[in-house]
Amino acid sequence: MDKNYWNSYYQKHNSIAKPSSYAKSIINQLPEKCKFMELGCGNGRDSFYFASEGHSVFACDQSNIIINSLNEKNGDNPRFITADINQLNTKIENIFDVIYARFVLHALSKEEAQNALNWTFNHLESGGLFFSESRSIKDPIFGDGQQVESRIYKTDHQRRFLEKNEILNDLQNIGFVIDDVVEEQGLAVYKDSDPVVIRIVARKP
Ligand SMILES: C[S@@+](CC[C@H](N)C(=O)[O-])C[C@H]1O[C@@H](n2cnc3c(N)ncnc32)[C@H](O)[C@@H]1O
């Protein structure tokens, strides 16, 4: 969603930042030296962190601006690919131990999110894990800006705030088992923003 917005955002914000608090919080839950895939990697900060911890990392984003910039500076781990989540089937055939999406499910339309979850299930090893952190409808900024559809609001870009039971049902309908879910404030504080986020660990049986 919002490819033009993200391309112009990354024209100005393409330096490598520190890993997110979410990435650091899950690092000890990853299998050793695992095959790892990040969906919607943005400036790659979490992918660099996972690679630096010994994992073999693929990462994709729809923004050719940020992926081209990352590929100019980087070697082959992480491996960055320009790909829309809707086109992953034609771009990546690998099977992963872990697939990770931070602040991505709420940046996707419902259809894109469904595609992403289906693709994720089909590209995990049996026993593989899906980690996700996204904004909830309980987020204080829910309702700000122009309403586009139920639960979708547009400020400078669109966000589709997640409802916990709906996303859990979507995952379970695909075949995932939910290992952990948390819906809380205080986990993703950035400057003066303290969103309510939903963190999920889902496992492919
Ligand atoms: C809020 S940013 C999060 C970036 C990164 N995960 C982080 O936490 O720093 C959302 C990202 O999702 C990407 N995105 C949105 N829709 C996408 C799609 N259909 N396919 C691939 N990436 C998409 C955007 O380009 C953007 O980089």
The ligand as an ORCA input file, in Angstrom:
! r2SCAN-3c Opt
* xyz 0 1
  C       5.993      1.193      8.679
  S       7.153      0.635      7.474
  C       8.013     -0.590      8.444
  C       9.435     -0.811      7.986
  C      10.258     -1.772      8.858
  N       9.635     -3.069      8.978
  C      10.521     -1.191     10.226
  O       9.913     -1.662     11.195
  O      11.342     -0.272     10.312
  C       6.125     -0.337      6.388
  C       6.882     -0.918      5.204
  O       6.006     -1.809      4.479
  C       6.295     -1.674      3.103
  N       5.131     -2.141      2.313
  C       3.871     -1.636      2.300
  N       3.103     -2.297      1.425
  C       3.894     -3.254      0.845
  C       3.673     -4.250     -0.136
  N       2.480     -4.414     -0.728
  N       4.710     -5.052     -0.491
  C       5.935     -4.900      0.110
  N       6.206     -3.963      1.044
  C       5.187     -3.155      1.415
  C       6.573     -0.190      2.934
  O       7.267      0.089      1.734
  C       7.362      0.127      4.205
  O       8.749     -0.013      4.022
*
